[in-house]
Amino acid sequence: MKLEIVHSTRYRYTGPIAETVMEVRLRPMDGNGQRCLDFRLELSHGVRARTYVDGFGNHVHYFNLVRPHSGLSVVSRSTVETGLGPDPDPGEDLVLDFLRFRSPVKDVDGVRELARRHAIADASSPAAIEEALDSLAAEIGREYTYDTKVTNVYSVVDDVLTLKAGVCQDFAHLFIAAARAMGVPARYVSGYIHLPKWGKSAQTASHAWAEAWVPGRGWIGFDATHPVRTTPHHVRLAVGRDYTDAAPTRGVYVGSAGSTMTISVRTNVVG
């Protein structure tokens, strides 16, 4: 599948602010079943971004707007091919780093209980590991309610366990925490999911899921929100230990004005 994606983020301030510093992870990743064919980043005010690749392999663009402004727009345009074969070498030098806990992915009683319910029958069997992770994703999707009003970007797994509700970010964090408690390295993925209701186009939003490391098979995606294994409809932007490492946009501004942010994402099948 080949997808064109337009991701627009617009910031508006109640008065002029002096400076904005921002970094974005909006270029889709290459590898693990997908390839970025084209990418353009459009910034307002004539700003030009610089780039680097972070320690997780994410493409990061960063910029600093140092003059008074009352708004800012960040628009990315990508063309991505998905549904490709697995990487010929699934090796990962730092895979054990994805067993470590830190907030918001915490090692708490509720996480350990969830992990016990999905204990791996044979830790030496890739099939047994995948079966346990499928069961874990299914429970989260079945027992937890998708609700955009009960959590925020700072919520931790304790909140999700208590509320039995959250959004895709929360379900990804909970899956990652339980997988790590099961002894399976797991990482956070930010991206998109193409779910067209009519024709080949879809008005959607950013999405998040998890990938777990299975020996001999590499990184396998689990979307606990739906719940499914990831498909060619999923597009990976960035990966990391949790949301903090892989947020599509992150920044600060200097000034006393209030701010609002509007995000829109459109995906379209091409070719």
C-alpha positions in Angstrom: 0.0 0.0 0.0 1.2 3.5 -0.8 -0.2 6.4 1.3 0.1 10.1 1.1 -0.2 11.8 4.5 -0.7 15.5 5.3 -0.2 16.3 9.0 -1.0 19.9 10.0 -0.4 21.4 13.5 -1.4 25.0 14.1 -0.6 27.0 17.2 -2.5 30.2 18.1 -1.6 32.6 20.9 -3.7 35.2 22.7 -1.0 37.8 22.2 2.5 38.1 20.6 5.2 35.8 22.0 8.9 36.4 21.7 10.3 33.0 20.8 9.4 29.4 20.0 11.8 26.4 20.2 10.5 23.2 18.8 11.5 19.8 17.6 9.3 17.4 15.6 9.4 13.7 14.7 7.2 13.8 11.6 9.2 12.0 8.9 8.0 8.4 8.7 10.7 5.8 9.5 12.3 3.4 7.0 12.5 -0.3 7.7 10.4 -2.9 9.5 7.9 -3.2 6.6 7.7 0.4 5.4 9.7 3.0 3.4 9.4 6.8 3.2 9.4 7.7 -0.5 9.0 11.5 -0.1 8.9 14.0 2.8 8.5 17.8 3.0 8.2 19.9 6.1 6.5 23.3 5.7 7.0 25.9 8.5 5.4 29.4 8.7 7.3 32.6 9.0 10.0 31.4 6.6 11.6 29.2 9.2 14.1 26.6 8.1 14.6 23.5 10.2 17.8 21.5 10.8 17.8 17.7 11.2 19.5 14.9 13.1 18.8 11.2 13.8 18.3 10.4 17.5 19.5 7.3 19.4 16.3 5.4 18.5 16.7 6.0 14.7 14.1 8.7 14.5 14.5 11.6 12.1 14.2 14.8 14.1 13.7 18.3 12.7 14.3 21.3 15.0 14.0 25.0 14.7 14.0 28.3 16.7 11.7 31.2 15.8 13.2 34.3 17.5 10.9 37.2 16.7 7.4 38.2 17.9 4.6 36.1 16.5 1.0 35.2 17.4 0.8 32.0 15.5 2.8 29.1 14.0 2.0 26.3 11.6 3.9 23.0 11.0 2.8 21.0 8.1 4.4 17.7 7.0 3.6 16.0 3.7 4.8 12.3 3.3 4.5 9.5 0.9 5.0 6.1 2.5 5.0 2.6 1.1 3.8 0.0 3.6 3.3 -3.8 3.6 6.9 -4.5 2.7 8.8 -7.5 3.9 10.6 -7.7 7.2 14.2 -6.4 7.5 16.8 -9.0 6.4 18.6 -8.6 9.7 16.3 -8.0 12.7 19.2 -7.5 15.1 18.9 -4.9 17.7 22.0 -4.0 19.8 20.1 -2.2 22.6 17.0 -4.3 22.8 17.4 -4.9 26.5 17.1 -1.2 27.2 13.4 -1.6 26.4 12.9 -3.8 29.6 13.6 -0.9 31.9 10.8 1.0 33.7 10.4 4.7 34.1 7.4 7.0 34.4 4.9 6.9 32.8 5.6 3.1 32.1 5.8 2.0 35.8 6.3 -1.3 37.5 3.3 -1.3 39.8 1.0 -4.0 41.3 -1.7 -3.7 38.7 0.9 -4.1 35.9 2.4 -7.2 37.5 -1.1 -8.7 37.9 -1.9 -8.1 34.3 1.4 -9.7 33.3 0.7 -12.8 35.4 -2.6 -13.3 33.6 -0.7 -13.5 30.3 2.3 -15.5 31.4 4.3 -16.9 28.6 4.0 -20.7 28.5 7.5 -21.3 27.0 9.9 -18.3 27.0 12.1 -20.1 24.4 9.3 -20.3 21.9 8.7 -17.2 19.6 5.2 -18.5 18.9 4.4 -18.8 22.6 5.6 -15.2 23.2 3.4 -13.9 20.4 0.4 -15.8 21.6 0.8 -14.3 25.1 1.2 -10.8 23.7 -1.9 -11.2 21.5 -3.8 -12.2 24.6 -2.5 -9.2 26.5 -3.6 -6.8 23.7 -7.0 -8.4 23.5 -7.6 -7.9 27.2 -6.7 -4.2 27.1 -8.9 -3.7 24.1 -11.8 -5.5 25.7 -11.6 -4.3 29.3 -10.5 -0.7 28.9 -12.8 2.1 27.5 -11.5 4.5 24.9 -12.3 8.0 26.3 -10.5 11.2 25.3 -11.7 13.1 28.4 -10.2 11.1 31.3 -6.4 11.3 30.7 -3.8 13.7 29.3 -0.3 13.4 27.9 1.1 13.3 31.4 -1.0 10.4 32.6 0.9 7.3 33.9 -0.1 3.6 33.9 -1.5 3.9 37.5 -4.2 6.3 36.2 -5.1 4.0 33.3 -5.4 1.0 35.7 -7.6 2.9 38.1 -9.9 4.5 35.5 -10.0 1.5 33.2 -10.1 4.0 30.4 -7.8 6.2 28.3 -6.6 6.8 24.7 -4.3 5.0 22.4 -1.2 6.5 24.1 -2.4 5.1 27.5 -3.2 1.7 26.1 0.3 1.6 24.4 1.9 2.5 27.7 -0.1 -0.2 29.6 0.8 -2.9 27.0 4.5 -1.9 27.2 4.5 -2.0 31.0 2.9 -5.5 31.1 5.1 -6.8 28.3 8.2 -5.7 30.2 6.9 -7.3 33.4 6.5 -10.5 31.3 10.2 -10.2 30.4 9.6 -9.0 26.8 11.3 -5.9 25.6 8.7 -3.4 24.3 8.8 0.1 22.9 6.3 2.9 22.1 5.4 3.8 18.5 3.9 7.1 17.4 2.3 7.2 13.9 -0.9 7.0 12.0 -3.6 4.5 11.1 -5.4 4.7 7.8 -9.1 3.9 8.5 -11.1 5.1 5.5 -14.9 5.2 5.8 -15.5 6.2 2.2 -13.3 5.6 -0.7 -9.5 5.8 -0.4 -9.2 8.9 1.7 -9.5 9.3 5.5 -9.6 12.2 7.9 -7.8 10.7 10.9 -5.5 11.6 13.8 -2.2 10.7 15.2 -2.1 7.2 16.6 0.1 5.2 19.0 0.8 1.5 19.6 3.6 -0.8 20.9 6.2 -3.0 19.4 7.5 -6.1 21.2 10.9 -7.8 20.5 10.5 -11.5 19.7 13.8 -13.4 19.3 14.4 -14.5 15.7 11.5 -12.4 14.5 12.4 -8.8 15.4 10.0 -6.1 16.3 6.3 -7.0 16.0 3.6 -4.3 16.3 0.6 -4.7 18.7 -2.2 -2.1 18.6 -4.1 -2.6 21.9 -6.6 0.1 21.0 -8.4 -1.9 18.4 -6.9 -4.6 19.2 -4.9 -6.0 16.3 -1.5 -6.8 15.1 -0.3 -3.8 13.1 -1.1 -3.9 9.4 -0.1 -2.1 6.2 -2.7 0.6 7.4 -0.3 1.5 10.2 2.5 4.1 9.5 5.4 4.4 12.0 6.7 7.9 12.7 9.0 7.4 15.7 9.8 4.9 18.4 11.1 5.2 22.0 10.8 4.0 25.5 7.5 5.9 25.9 5.6 8.9 24.5 8.3 11.3 25.7 10.9 9.9 23.3 8.5 9.7 20.3 6.2 12.7 20.5 5.4 14.0 17.0 5.8 17.6 18.2 7.4 19.1 21.3 8.4 22.6 22.1 8.3 25.6 24.4 7.6 29.3 23.9 8.7 32.5 25.6 5.8 34.8 26.5 2.9 35.3 28.8 0.1 34.6 26.3 -2.1 31.6 26.3 -2.1 29.1 23.5 -4.3 26.7 21.6 -3.2 23.8 19.3 -5.2 22.4 16.4 -4.2 19.2 14.7 -5.5 17.5 11.5 -4.3 14.5 9.6 -5.4 13.2 6.2 -4.3 10.0 4.6 -4.9 9.0 1.0 -4.2 5.8 -0.8 -2.3 6.4 -4.1 -1.2 4.3 -7.0 
